[in-house]
Amino acid sequence: MNESLPFEQRACFAAGQAKSGTTLLIALLDGHPQLLVLPEETAYFPTALNKYGRAGRRAQLNYLTRQALSRVLFGGLPEWEKVDYGHFPRAEFGDRFEGAAFDPKNADKDLLVIMFEAYAATLGRPLESIVRWIEKTPANRRFIPQIVERFPHSKILLTIRDPRAILAAQIALEKTRKTRQFSAYYSVSHWLQAARLGLRAEAGEIPAIMTRYEDLVADPARAMERVCDYLGIRFEREVVLTPTKVGKLWLGNSAAERDFTGISSERARSWELELTPDEIGWVEWHCRELMAHFGYEPRLEWRRFASHWARPVRQERPKQYIKSRYYSIRDKLLGPRNK
């Protein structure tokens, strides 16, 4: 038990890159009796604090309950993935959260902590039973210094996945969602951000552990035992090998809209059949220096990368094509803006 730390300092944040396994990881932790896992993203650091912080608590609360992906826990509509939260008392959660947020005695308390306390109360979970509470937003990767400053005793769960598989997943998502905003550049730049965090975690520079998506789906028991050990909780095999959201079985959010009945390694290497040589070349041109370190061996010869770099990636619109190549050259000449 984490009795030496007050509840607000028992924080844990999941971070990585979209489609790198962050959602699966926290779904496997959802049912653990020593954890309190919020199943939907709050974008607390990226947006609630950094965009709405100066606007005040009301603006922040409205964002968390009406705009962020966490809005579905308060009765809001989902953006993409449809998860049934009918078994969860969403109105009660909203009332508890708002009441506590504007209680004068909580005026100086962090709003995210209040949200988790309200969530625990709604579930009937005593705070003393919780070793760690977990918030997952992939973009947390960009706010590690702020996270550690605000929650100095926090732990961080990082995920990483073969960047070629990431690009294949992003192409599939754009094909089904048609956002018209797909960026080949962000696919590789976000991976590089996560990879550099992995190096810092290995060096002990940040309080984090890195989990490869491929390891998680190939041998989930071994991967989850390692995560449980890092979090200081019991490894309860049957619990942490069953993905759930608020206790209800969760069957995944495949970019290709596949239905699964459990943890599946089917998508781990499907990029080999889905990507063209030019698309593989685009990824490897940007990521090859760090790929091998994380077990992702490049496939193509370096001398052909110029032609791969120039050709458009599927689902990439002209505006995004121009921006991606501009940012790519800028990073190569000046270095990435966010390491």
N, C-alpha and C positions, 0 to 999 in steps of 0.2 A: 504494500500500500504506500502511496505517496503522501503520507500524513505530514511530513515536514514542510510541504509546500501548500500555501493557500490555494483555493480552487482556481483563482484567476491566473496563477502561475503554472498550472498543470497543462499548459497549452501544447498542442502539436499541430503542425501545418503540413499538409500534403501539397507538393508542387512538382512541376515538370513541364511537359508540353502536351497540348491537346492530342488525344489518341495515343498516349504513351503508357496508359494503364493506371492512371491516378484513380479513376472511378472504380475500376475493378479492385484495386488495393483497398480502398476504404469500404467497399461493399463487403469484402472478406473480413473486415474488422468490425463491421456494423453491429453484429450480434454479441460481441464479447462483453461479458458482464462487468469487466473492469474499465471499459471505455465508454465514452459518450461521443458518438459520431454523427455529425450533421450530414445528411445524405446529399445535400444540394449545395452548389457553389454560392458563396456570398459576395465574392469579389471585394471583400472588406478592405484589404490594403490597396488594391489597384484603384477602386472607385469610391467606396463609402468614405474612406479617410482622405485619399488624395484628390478627389474631385469635389466631394460634398462636405469635407471637414470644416471649412470655414462657414458653410451655410447653416451649421447648427445641427443639433440632435434630431429635430423633426425631419429635416431633409435627409439625413442619414437613415433614419428609421423607415421613411417612405421608400427610399431606394431599396433597402433590404427586403421589405415586405411587398413591394409593388413592381420593381424593375429587375432586380437581380434574379438569377435562376432560383434562388432560395424562395422566391415568391410563391412557388407551388406548395410550399409547406404552410402557407397562409391562405390558400384557396385560389391563388392566381393561376393563369393558364401557362402550360409548358411552352417552351420555345420550339424544341424539336422532339426530344425523347419523351414519350408519354408513359409516365409511371403513375400507377394508381395509389394515391394516398388516402383513399376513402376510409381506411382503417385507422387513420391518424386524426385526432381531434384538432383540426386546423384552426377553427375559430377560437378555441380555448387557448391554443398556443399564441395566437395573435393578441388576444386580450391580456394574457400574462406578460407578454413581451412589452406591449405598449404601457401597461400599468407600471411595470417595474422601471422602464426607461425614463418615465417622467415622475417617479417617486423622488421627492426632494432628498431622501437619504442616499439615493444612488446618483446624485448629480455629478460626482467625481469618478464614478465607476465606468470602466470601459464598456462601450455599447455591445461589443462582441461577447464579452463575458456575461453581460446581462442576458443576451440572446441565448447563450448556452445554459444559463441558470434557469431561464424560462422553459427551455426545451427539456431539461432534466425534470423540472417540476411537472410538466405536462405528461411525461412518461412515467412519473412516480418513482424517479430514481434519486435516492439520497446522494447528496454531493460527496459525502465521505466515502462512498463506494466506488468513486470514479478516480482512477489513477491518472488518466489523460483524457482530455476532450480534444476532438480532432475536427479541423476545418480544412476543406479541400477546395482550392482554386488553382488551376495550373499556373496562372500568371503570378502566383506567389513567388515564383522563381526570380522575379525582378525586384522583390522587396525584402530579401533576406536581411539586409542591415536594419531596416525599420522593424521587422518582426522581432529580431533579437533585442533591439533597443526597447521595444514596448513590452516584450515578454522574455526577459533575460534567461529564464529557465526552460524555455520552449525546446521542443525537439522537432526535427523536420524530416519528413519522408519524401525522398526524391524518387522519381521514376524516369527511366530512359528506355528507348526502343530504337531499333535499327532505323536510321533516318530515311532509308529507302522505303521501308514499310510505312513510315509516317507520311511520306509524299503520296504513296499509293492510297492510303486511307483518306488523305485530304482531297485527292482527285475524286474518289468515290463519293465523298460527302458533297462536294460541289455539284457532281452530276445529279444527285438526288435532291439537294436543297436549293440549288440555283440561286445562290446569294449574289452572284456577279462580282464578288469581292475576293475570290480566291487568289492567293499570292504565293508563287513558288519561292519567293525570297523569304517570306516569313516561315515557310516550312523548314528551311535550312537554318535560318538565323535563330529561331527558337530552340532548335536542337542544339546548336552551339552554346547557347546560354545554359541549357540544362547540363550539357557535357562539362562545361567549365565549373559549374557548381559541383558536379560529381568529383572532379579533381580536387576541389577545395575540401569536400567532405572527406576524401581519402587522406588528405594532408592534415586533417584535424582542425582546419581553419574555421569551420562552421559546424554547429551541432546537428549533423545530418547523416542519414544513411541512404545509399543509393540502391534501388532495386531495378533490375532489368526486366522488362516486360516478358521477354523470351523465357527467362528463368521462372517467372511467376506462373506462366501457363504450362511450362514443361514439367516442373516439379513444384507445385504450389505448396506442398507440405514443408519442404525444406526452406523455401523462400519465406513462408509465413512464420516458421519457427524462428528464423533470423530476425524478422521484424518484431515479433513478440518479445524476444530477448532484448532488443534495443529499447523497446518501450517499457520494459520492466514489468511485464504482465505474464500470466500463465499462458502456455501454449495449449489451447484446448482444440485439438485436432478437428473434431466434428463441427465446431463453431466456425473456426477461421477458414475452413475449406468450403463453406456454404455462403455464397454472396447474397446479401439481403440489403434492403433499404427500409429502415424503421421496422425491422423484424420480418418483412415480407420478402419472399424469394425474388431475386433480381436476375434476369436472364440475359443481360448484356445490352450494349448499344452499338452494335456492329455498323461501321460506316457503309458496308454493302447491304445493310438491312437484313442480315441473316438472323435466324432465330437459333439460340443455343439452349440446351437443357442443363448446362453446367460449364465449368471452366474448360476452355477449348484452346488448343494450340494451332487450330486450323489456319488462323490468319498470320501466324508468326513468319512464315516464309512465302506467303502467297504473292508478295510483291515481285518475286522472280518471274512470274507468269503475267503480271499485270502491267509492269512498267516497260517502256521502250528503252533501248540502249541510250538514247539521248536523255531521257528522264533520269536514268541511273547515273549518267555522266554528270548531269546538273548537280545532283546530290553529292557525288564523290568529289567533284571539283571544289566544293565548299567545305566538306566535312572530313575528307580523307585523313587529315593530320591527326584527328582525334578518334576516328572510327575504330581503328585496330585496338586502341587502348581499352575500349569497352567490348571487344570481341566481335566487331563488325568489319570483316576484311573487305577492302575495296576489290572490285571485279575488273575494272577497265584500266587501260593503259593511259598514263598521264598525257602523252603526246596528242591524244585525240580530244582532249577536253574543250578546246576552243570551239570546235564545231558543236559539241553537246551543249555548251553554255549558250550559244547563240539561238538555238532552235526553241520555239515556244513549247511549253509544257501543256498537255491537254487541260482543257477547262480554263486556261489562262486567257483573259481578255486583253485586247491591245493596251489599254491603260495600265493594267497590272503588269503586263510584259515589260513595258518601258520602265516603270518604276522599279521592278525587280532587278533589271539589268543595271540600272543606275545605282541602286543601293549596293548591288554586288560589287561593282567597280569601286564605289566609294569606300566600302569596307576593306577591300584589298589594298587600296592606296593609303587610307587614313586609319584603318583599324575600325573594328565595330564600336558603335556608340555605347552599347550596353554589354559589357563583358560579364 
